[in-house]
Structures are given as structure tokens and as C-alpha cells.
Amino acid sequence: MADITRRFGWRHLRSAHTAHIRHHKRGRLVHDGRGLSFWYRSLSAALSEVPVDDRELAMAFHARTSDFQDVAVQATVTYRISDPAEAADRLDFSVDPDTGSWRGAPLEQIATLLTETAQQHTLDVLARTPLAVALVDGVASVRGSVAAGLAAEPRLAATGIDVVTVRVVAIRPEAEVERALRTPAREQIQQEADRATYERRAVAVERERAIAENELASQIELARREEQLIDQRGTNARREAEEKAAADGIRTETEAARKVRLARADAEAARETGAARAEVQAAWLRVHDEVGPGTLHALAATRLAENLPRIESITLSPDVLTGLLTRIGRPEGGTRTGRPEGGAGA
């Protein structure tokens, strides 16, 4: 929209470079072009402003397919006004000289024309297309049909409007139909997921079986090793017992032989000792046999005195002393080897 300022009853208009301004004064074209800036009087001026930049028009409408299914079509049309003079002659682009705003709604008229034309060509295409095909290939066919129809529309050419591009965003069925159409795909995806789950479980079971078999094989091998260990331990124990028994036998035999040798030595020593004692006793007897009775009596008294307990004092009666003196004073008879008188022995 152009900028309009007021100065002392005059108006000054300044437009953008994307707006085409047409100024008529008393029915005569005074100014015509883009980005103009001029003074005018509002009572004698007729102004028109035609935008010449590219405009985006979004549209949405419903159509029916050949199998009587309702679909929603979303599209966008880009257009521009290539002939501002034709457009200003065919549509009301006049602006208020005081405010610069459009008196009518020319862009809405253009939007209605483009929407209805695009809808007409869309309906022609979808009416001959089943829903499944429309959802798969409908976007391209609708886009081509709408572009061709807008390019061939005579009213657009007469109005000075060029269609730049046509874009079909989506063709969507009703929510219930869309859910119904999604169901087979979802079921197939679910079946694929279930099959993957089953395969994963089967692989897991197979792995568990392999692990169980490995554990069982390990247990069998361990039991076999334990059996070998028990056999080896029995063999070792039997061998140890045999060696111990053999060692005990050898030790017993050695001990018995040693004891026999000791007994023989003891017997020999005892025999030698007995012989020596017998010789000593014989010699002792021979010595006693050779001495006299008095000597024997003295030796006997000496031995008796050695074996008697210690006597601190002794009392002799006159009778004992008289007899003892009498016997001591009695002369010995016979030879040294003879027997004493009276038949007494030493």
C-alpha cells in the first residue's frame, strides 16, 4: 500500500517498487509506472495500485474419487500480475486518495478465480481415479492437470495474470478411511515384527540349547576327569599301602634281625660273663678251701660286720667273754688243709 501524506490541501504519494501506480486526472492518465512519487489533489485524482510481485495462494478443497470416496486436496498456486493495465481495467484496483487503501477486494477476486479454476480441474482428474490410485499417483496428475488448466484459462490471460508454479501438497482421505487403509500395512508391519520376534526367540532358544549342551558336555567331561582322579587316587593309595607294607616288612625284618643279633650278643655276653663268674667263683672257692678255719671265721665275721647295721655300743657278759677267750686261746690242730676239731666247718 502506498504512503500518502497531506500538505496544505495537497497529497503526496510514494509507492514501492513492487506496486504499479496509475494516476488519472480528469479522465486523462497522468502517471503510470512502478515506484512513483508525486503530488496531487485528492478531489481531481483517480488512483489505482496494482501489485506486481509474486503472490502465494494456498487453497484447500474437497473432491470425490471414482469409487465415491471423499478426499481433501491441499495445494498452493504462485501467480503474479504481468499486465497491470489489463488488470486495472478488468478488476477494481482503485485506492482512496486520502488513505491509500483499496476501495474493493481485487486480490480476493483473483484468489476466487484461481481456486475455482484449480478445483474444477482437480475434480475432473479425481472423478476418474480410484482412491488407491489417487493416493499413490494423484499428486502428480492433479498438479499437471491444474497447471495446464490455469495456463489455458482465457480469463486469466485477459486479466493479465500469469501462473508461476502449482504445488499440490497432499491428497488425504477421511480419517476413518485413512485408518482403514493403514490397517493392512500396520498388520503387515506387525506380522514382520512378530516374525522377527519369533526368529529372535528361536535364535535365543537355539543359543540356550547350545549353552545347555556345552554345560552338559562340560559336566560329563568333569565327571570323567573326576573318575580318572578317583582311579588315580585309588591307585596311588594302593601303591602307597603296598610300599608302606613293604617298608613295614623290611623294617620288621630289620628290627627282628637286630633283636636276634642283640639277643645273640646278650647271650654271648651272658655266657662269657657266666663263665667268668664261674671261674671267679671256682677260684674263690679254691682260695677258701686252702685257708684255715680261723681265717674263714675272720672273713665271715668281716663280711657279717660289713652287712650288719652300725652298732654304736656293745655289751659283753662275762659268760660270753669267757667262752670267746677260751676259744681264741685254744691251739689249732692238724694241717691248714684239714678240718677243725669237733667237726665244725668254716
C-alpha positions in Angstrom: 0.0 0.0 0.0 1.3 3.5 -1.0 2.3 6.1 1.6 0.2 9.3 1.4 0.9 12.5 3.3 -1.0 15.7 3.4 0.4 19.2 2.9 -1.8 22.4 2.7 -4.6 20.6 0.8 -2.3 18.7 -1.4 -1.5 15.0 -1.2 1.9 13.3 -1.8 2.0 9.6 -2.9 5.1 7.4 -2.6 4.8 3.8 -3.7 7.1 0.8 -3.5 8.9 -0.7 -6.5 6.6 -3.8 -6.4 3.5 -1.7 -6.9 2.3 -0.3 -10.2 0.6 3.1 -9.8 -1.9 4.6 -12.4 -2.9 8.2 -11.8 -5.8 9.7 -13.8 -6.7 13.4 -13.7 -10.0 14.5 -15.2 -10.0 11.2 -17.2 -6.5 11.6 -18.5 -3.6 9.3 -17.5 -1.0 11.4 -15.8 1.3 9.0 -14.0 1.8 5.3 -14.9 4.6 3.1 -13.5 6.3 1.4 -10.6 7.8 3.2 -7.5 6.3 6.6 -8.4 6.3 9.6 -6.2 4.3 12.7 -7.0 1.9 15.4 -5.6 -1.8 15.5 -6.5 -5.1 16.9 -5.4 -7.5 14.4 -4.0 -10.6 15.9 -5.5 -9.4 15.6 -9.0 -7.3 12.4 -8.8 -8.2 8.8 -9.6 -5.6 6.4 -8.3 -5.0 2.6 -8.9 -2.4 0.4 -7.3 -1.6 -3.0 -8.8 0.9 -5.3 -7.0 3.3 -6.9 -9.5 5.3 -9.1 -7.1 4.8 -12.9 -6.9 1.8 -13.9 -4.7 1.3 -17.2 -2.9 -2.3 -18.5 -2.8 -3.0 -21.5 -0.5 -6.1 -23.4 -1.3 -7.9 -26.5 0.2 -11.0 -28.1 -1.1 -12.7 -31.5 -1.2 -13.2 -33.9 -4.2 -14.6 -37.3 -4.8 -12.9 -40.2 -6.4 -14.3 -42.7 -8.9 -15.2 -45.1 -6.0 -17.1 -42.3 -4.3 -14.6 -41.6 -1.6 -14.2 -38.1 -0.3 -10.6 -36.7 -0.3 -9.2 -33.4 0.8 -6.8 -31.6 -1.6 -4.2 -29.1 -0.4 -2.4 -27.0 -3.0 -0.5 -23.7 -3.4 -0.5 -21.5 -6.5 2.1 -18.9 -7.2 1.0 -16.1 -9.5 1.8 -12.5 -10.5 0.2 -9.7 -12.5 2.2 -9.3 -15.6 0.0 -6.6 -17.3 -1.1 -4.1 -14.6 -3.0 -2.0 -17.1 -5.2 -5.0 -18.1 -5.7 -6.0 -14.5 -6.6 -2.4 -13.5 -9.1 -2.3 -16.4 -10.7 -5.7 -15.5 -10.6 -5.5 -11.7 -11.1 -2.7 -9.3 -7.6 -1.8 -8.0 -8.6 1.8 -7.2 -7.4 3.3 -3.9 -8.7 6.1 -1.7 -6.7 9.3 -2.5 -6.8 10.3 1.2 -5.8 6.9 2.8 -4.2 4.9 0.0 -6.3 1.7 0.8 -8.2 -0.3 -1.8 -11.8 0.6 -2.2 -12.6 -3.0 -3.2 -11.0 -6.5 -2.8 -9.3 -7.3 -6.1 -6.9 -9.9 -4.6 -9.8 -11.8 -3.2 -11.4 -11.9 -6.7 -8.2 -13.2 -8.1 -8.0 -15.8 -5.3 -11.5 -16.9 -6.0 -10.8 -17.2 -9.7 -7.7 -19.3 -9.3 -9.2 -21.5 -6.6 -12.3 -22.3 -8.6 -10.3 -23.0 -11.7 -7.9 -25.3 -9.9 -10.8 -27.1 -8.1 -12.5 -27.6 -11.4 -9.5 -29.3 -13.0 -8.8 -31.3 -9.8 -12.4 -32.7 -9.7 -12.1 -33.7 -13.4 -9.0 -35.7 -12.6 -10.0 -37.3 -9.3 -13.5 -38.2 -10.6 -11.9 -40.7 -13.0 -9.4 -42.0 -10.5 -9.9 -44.7 -7.8 -9.0 -43.8 -4.2 -5.9 -46.1 -4.1 -4.5 -44.7 -7.3 -5.3 -41.1 -6.2 -3.4 -41.6 -3.0 -0.4 -43.0 -4.9 -0.2 -41.1 -8.1 -2.9 -38.4 -7.6 -0.5 -35.6 -6.5 1.4 -35.6 -9.8 -1.7 -36.0 -12.0 -3.6 -33.3 -10.2 -0.6 -30.9 -10.3 -0.2 -31.4 -14.0 -3.9 -31.0 -14.7 -4.2 -27.8 -12.6 -1.1 -26.2 -14.1 -2.3 -27.0 -17.7 -5.8 -25.8 -16.9 -4.7 -22.5 -15.3 -2.3 -21.8 -18.2 -5.1 -22.4 -20.7 -7.7 -20.3 -18.8 -8.7 -17.3 -21.0 -9.9 -15.1 -18.2 -6.6 -15.2 -16.5 -4.8 -14.2 -19.7 -7.3 -11.4 -20.3 -6.8 -10.1 -16.8 -3.0 -10.0 -17.2 -2.4 -12.8 -14.6 0.4 -15.3 -15.1 0.6 -18.6 -13.1 4.2 -19.2 -12.0 4.0 -22.6 -10.2 1.4 -25.0 -9.0 2.2 -27.2 -6.0 -0.1 -30.0 -4.7 0.8 -30.6 -1.0 -1.4 -33.5 -0.2 -4.4 -35.6 -1.1 -5.8 -37.2 2.1 -9.0 -39.3 2.5 -11.3 -39.1 5.5 -9.9 -40.1 8.9 -11.9 -43.4 9.1 -10.9 -44.4 5.5 -7.3 -43.5 6.2 -7.2 -45.6 9.3 -8.8 -48.5 7.4 -6.2 -48.1 4.6 -3.4 -48.1 7.2 -4.7 -51.3 8.8 -3.2 -53.8 6.2 0.1 -52.0 6.3 0.1 -52.0 10.0 -0.9 -55.6 10.2 1.9 -56.5 7.7 4.4 -54.5 9.8 3.1 -56.2 12.9 3.5 -59.6 11.3 7.0 -58.7 10.3 7.7 -57.6 13.8 6.1 -60.8 15.2 8.2 -62.9 12.8 11.3 -61.0 13.8 10.3 -61.6 17.5 9.8 -65.3 16.8 13.0 -65.6 15.0 14.8 -63.8 17.8 13.2 -66.1 20.3 14.1 -69.1 18.2 17.7 -67.9 18.0 17.6 -67.3 21.8 16.3 -70.8 22.3 18.9 -72.3 20.0 21.6 -70.4 21.8 20.3 -71.5 25.2 20.2 -75.1 23.9 23.8 -74.8 22.7 24.8 -73.3 26.0 23.0 -76.2 27.8 24.7 -78.7 25.6 28.1 -77.1 26.3 27.3 -77.1 30.1 26.3 -80.8 29.9 29.4 -81.7 27.9 31.5 -79.8 30.5 29.8 -81.7 33.3 30.4 -85.0 31.5 34.0 -84.1 30.9 34.3 -83.0 34.6 32.7 -86.3 35.8 35.1 -88.3 33.6 38.0 -86.3 34.9 36.8 -86.9 38.5 36.5 -90.6 37.7 40.1 -90.6 36.4 41.1 -88.7 39.5 39.4 -91.2 41.8 41.0 -94.1 40.0 44.4 -92.4 40.2 43.9 -91.7 43.8 42.9 -95.3 44.5 46.0 -96.5 42.5 48.2 -94.1 44.4 46.6 -95.2 47.8 47.1 -98.8 46.9 50.6 -98.3 45.8 51.3 -96.2 48.9 49.8 -99.0 51.1 51.9 -101.7 49.3 55.0 -99.6 49.6 54.2 -98.9 53.2 53.6 -102.6 53.9 56.8 -103.5 52.1 58.6 -100.8 54.1 57.0 -102.1 57.3 58.0 -105.7 56.4 61.5 -104.6 55.7 61.6 -102.5 58.9 60.1 -105.5 60.9 62.7 -107.9 59.4 65.4 -105.4 60.1 64.2 -104.9 63.7 63.8 -108.7 64.2 67.3 -109.3 62.8 68.6 -106.6 65.0 66.9 -108.0 68.0 68.2 -111.5 67.1 71.7 -110.1 66.9 71.2 -108.2 70.2 69.9 -111.4 71.8 72.8 -113.4 70.4 75.2 -110.7 71.6 73.5 -110.6 75.0 73.5 -114.4 75.2 77.2 -114.5 74.2 77.9 -111.7 76.7 75.9 -113.6 79.4 77.7 -116.8 78.6 81.1 -115.1 78.8 80.1 -113.3 82.0 78.8 -116.6 83.5 82.0 -118.4 82.5 84.0 -115.5 84.0 81.9 -115.6 87.2 82.2 -119.4 87.4 85.9 -119.1 87.1 85.9 -116.4 89.7 83.7 -118.4 92.0 85.8 -121.5 91.5 88.9 -119.5 92.2 87.2 -118.0 95.3 86.1 -121.5 96.5 89.6 -122.8 95.9 91.1 -119.9 97.9 88.7 -120.6 100.8 89.4 -124.3 100.6 93.0 -123.6 101.0 92.9 -121.3 104.1 92.4 -122.4 107.7 89.2 -122.2 109.7 90.3 -119.3 111.7 90.8 -117.3 108.6 87.4 -118.3 107.3 85.9 -117.3 110.6 87.5 -113.9 110.4 86.4 -113.4 106.9 82.9 -114.5 107.8 82.9 -112.0 110.8 84.2 -109.3 108.5 81.5 -109.9 105.9 78.9 -110.1 108.6 80.2 -106.9 110.1 80.0 -105.2 106.6 76.4 -106.3 106.3 75.3 -105.6 109.9 73.8 -102.2 110.8 76.0 -99.7 112.5 76.5 -100.6 116.2 77.2 -97.7 118.5 77.9 -99.8 121.5 78.0 -103.5 122.5 77.7 -105.1 125.9 79.5 -108.3 126.6 78.6 -110.5 129.5 81.2 -112.4 131.5 80.0 -115.7 130.2 80.2 -114.7 126.5 83.6 -113.1 127.1 85.0 -116.2 129.0 83.9 -118.6 126.2 85.3 -116.4 123.5 88.6 -116.0 125.2 88.6 -119.7 125.8 88.1 -120.4 122.1 90.7 -117.9 121.0 93.3 -119.3 123.3 92.7 -122.9 122.2 95.5 -124.1 120.0 94.8 -125.2 116.4 95.2 -128.8 115.5 96.1 -130.6 112.2 97.3 -129.0 109.0 95.9 -125.9 107.1 94.0 -128.1 104.7 92.5 -130.3 107.4 89.2 -130.0 109.1 89.0 -128.3 112.6 88.4 -130.3 115.6 84.9 -131.2 116.8 83.6 -131.3 113.1 83.0 -127.5 112.8 83.2 -126.1 109.2 84.1 -122.7 108.0 
